[in-house]
Amino acid sequence: MMLAGVGWLAALSPSLLRHLSPGVEILGFVAELALMLWLIIKGVNLQRWNQQSGLPQTPP
């Protein structure tokens, strides 16, 4: 995702963006897909999430 973020900085230079646009789009897609799959497969540890957020824990 860091590479995709750096790639979007190319938007500051329109001529550079024309040359890098396909690569930036591919990097962005791959990064977002990886994050989505990670969250679907690995999920979120709800107990740890609530503990870190300071919310009172309620049994499911």
Buried (B, 14 or more C-beta within 10 A) or exposed (E): EEEBEEBBEBEEEEEEBEEBEEEBEEBBEEBEEEEEEEEEEEEEEEEEEEEEEEEEEEEE
